[in-house]
Amino acid sequence: MVAAFCATSGPAVNTWGCARAPRGEWVETLRSLRTNAGSRRVARRVRWCRAAAGATAAAGGESSAETAPAGAPRCGFVSFLGPSNTGKSTLMNALVGAKVAIVSPKVQTTRTRVTGIVVERSCNAQLVFLDTPGIFRAKRRLDRAMVRAAWQSGSGTDMVSLIFDGREFWQSAGKLNDTQQEIVEAVATRRANGQLKAHVSLTVNKIDLVPEPERDALVSRMREVVGGQQAVDEVFVVSALRGTGIDRMRRRLAELSPVGPWLYPEDDLSDMPQRLLAAEIVREQVFLQLRHELPYATAVETEEWTERPDGSVVILCTVLVTRDSQKGIVAGAKGSRIKSIGTQARLAMERLFDRKVHLYLHVKSRKWDENPAHFRSWGLEYDV
Ligand SMILES: Nc1nc2c(ncn2[C@@H]2O[C@H](COP(=O)(O)OP(=O)(O)OP(=O)(O)O)[C@@H](O)[C@H]2O)c(=O)[nH]1
């Protein structure tokens, strides 16, 4: 039994709040490139991109930055690492100036590595951000795969930024929680034994949720507990949601980027394939609209993508749950919820793809979480 719903095209609305209009060339580039290679492939991919572009500068940020001739182009890869729900995706969207990663108040929203690309003119630098799944104590197979992908994403990038929640740190009276502690210790160990050569920064996010008079003391305390463990080179204090500290952070990361040619066309915002972006947009709406009713193992895949002569596109996405009984939760009474998910997702797609979209949604039950092919399609490893 399949529940189906079609959201036909209406007037495009800016539900994404993009700071920069998406462009046709971007969509073309998205089609021709795939980012979500397995996590071990991140380092290889960075090297391959550099070799393909004829770059000569070595990764490692600061040293090459110091010796660079003024005005030389730079290109830096930055990966984010942090506990769930600390605002990594929101931060990447803020740095890129466009919505390329989905965001929800639910933990573990990000399942795969998402790339965001931006040019920082002041340094003639292109920055490529890798947003990763949050780190948490993983028991289930999908969770384990996500956490593994997050840990591995730092290998081979020029910079790693640990994203911690400032309010949480403030509420715990200046103590790191277990996950933060684990991350700091792992980074310090990897740096000490030479496994991690990247520049490491700590980003204290959600500073808007910390009362103003307390902020300086909080950041000093964070520097103390983290810097004292030889884990980080620099601290950024930001509110990704409000945009505070974002320009400064982007500029500094650009200054630290190695000298070398840009690896993507100037207007590119991401190199995720369109089909994957479409599925992510639907998944965001499923997360936002189901909230606490969301079945754990919900996934979305794009089954069809058909271009029409009038320039519009027909997209068929399937929302996958693992049990028949969960289909009704996603569909809602008389299909009202899936209809609303479809409407919001379509509007977001029209904004992002800059064209009319006819979106069809199906809800199916399938044991997708036991299928290695699904994991691979998201760049995750399947363990047995
Ligand atoms: N007040 C406030 N909220 C924020 C800020 N940054 C992110 N948030 C909120 O925090 C929640 C989680 O944000 P995400 O960007 O999805 O967090 P994430 O770290 O990518 O989450 P995972 O995918 O679970 O790892 C969302 O509700 C955001 O709106 C911030 O600077 N201030």
Ligand as a Chemical Component Dictionary entry (heavy atoms), coordinates in Angstrom:
data_LIG
# 
_chem_comp.id                   LIG 
_chem_comp.type                 NON-POLYMER 
_chem_comp.pdbx_formal_charge   0 
_chem_comp.three_letter_code    LIG 
# 
loop_
_chem_comp_atom.comp_id 
_chem_comp_atom.atom_id 
_chem_comp_atom.alt_atom_id 
_chem_comp_atom.type_symbol 
_chem_comp_atom.charge 
_chem_comp_atom.model_Cartn_x 
_chem_comp_atom.model_Cartn_y 
_chem_comp_atom.model_Cartn_z 
_chem_comp_atom.pdbx_ordinal 
LIG N1  N1  N 0 19.434 30.338 19.495 1  
LIG C1  C1  C 0 20.197 29.732 18.596 2  
LIG N2  N2  N 0 19.803 28.586 18.034 3  
LIG C2  C2  C 0 20.604 28.002 17.101 4  
LIG C3  C3  C 0 21.843 28.587 16.720 5  
LIG N3  N3  N 0 22.402 27.774 15.797 6  
LIG C4  C4  C 0 21.550 26.738 15.602 7  
LIG N4  N4  N 0 20.461 26.881 16.386 8  
LIG C5  C5  C 0 19.298 25.966 16.475 9  
LIG O1  O1  O 0 19.741 24.711 16.970 10 
LIG C6  C6  C 0 18.984 23.635 16.361 11 
LIG C7  C7  C 0 19.935 22.625 15.737 12 
LIG O2  O2  O 0 20.592 23.249 14.664 13 
LIG P1  P1  P 0 21.326 22.408 13.520 14 
LIG O3  O3  O 0 22.054 23.366 12.667 15 
LIG O4  O4  O 0 20.383 21.436 12.871 16 
LIG O5  O5  O 0 22.357 21.574 14.434 17 
LIG P2  P2  P 0 23.356 20.396 13.988 18 
LIG O6  O6  O 0 24.548 20.489 14.878 19 
LIG O7  O7  O 0 23.628 20.447 12.532 20 
LIG O8  O8  O 0 22.471 19.133 14.374 21 
LIG P3  P3  P 0 22.743 17.563 14.027 22 
LIG O9  O9  O 0 22.339 17.367 12.599 23 
LIG O10 O10 O 0 21.853 16.862 14.996 24 
LIG O11 O11 O 0 24.169 17.246 14.289 25 
LIG C8  C8  C 0 18.040 24.299 15.363 26 
LIG O12 O12 O 0 16.783 24.446 15.969 27 
LIG C9  C9  C 0 18.687 25.661 15.100 28 
LIG O13 O13 O 0 17.760 26.662 14.730 29 
LIG C10 C10 C 0 22.229 29.832 17.340 30 
LIG O14 O14 O 0 23.272 30.422 17.069 31 
LIG N5  N5  N 0 21.375 30.351 18.266 32 
# 
loop_
_chem_comp_bond.comp_id 
_chem_comp_bond.atom_id_1 
_chem_comp_bond.atom_id_2 
_chem_comp_bond.value_order 
_chem_comp_bond.pdbx_ordinal 
LIG N1  C1  SING 1  
LIG C1  N2  DOUB 2  
LIG C1  N5  SING 3  
LIG N2  C2  SING 4  
LIG C2  C3  DOUB 5  
LIG C2  N4  SING 6  
LIG C3  N3  SING 7  
LIG C3  C10 SING 8  
LIG N3  C4  DOUB 9  
LIG C4  N4  SING 10 
LIG N4  C5  SING 11 
LIG C5  O1  SING 12 
LIG C5  C9  SING 13 
LIG O1  C6  SING 14 
LIG C6  C7  SING 15 
LIG C6  C8  SING 16 
LIG C7  O2  SING 17 
LIG O2  P1  SING 18 
LIG P1  O3  DOUB 19 
LIG P1  O4  SING 20 
LIG P1  O5  SING 21 
LIG O5  P2  SING 22 
LIG P2  O6  DOUB 23 
LIG P2  O7  SING 24 
LIG P2  O8  SING 25 
LIG O8  P3  SING 26 
LIG P3  O9  DOUB 27 
LIG P3  O10 SING 28 
LIG P3  O11 SING 29 
LIG C8  O12 SING 30 
LIG C8  C9  SING 31 
LIG C9  O13 SING 32 
LIG C10 O14 DOUB 33 
LIG C10 N5  SING 34 
# 
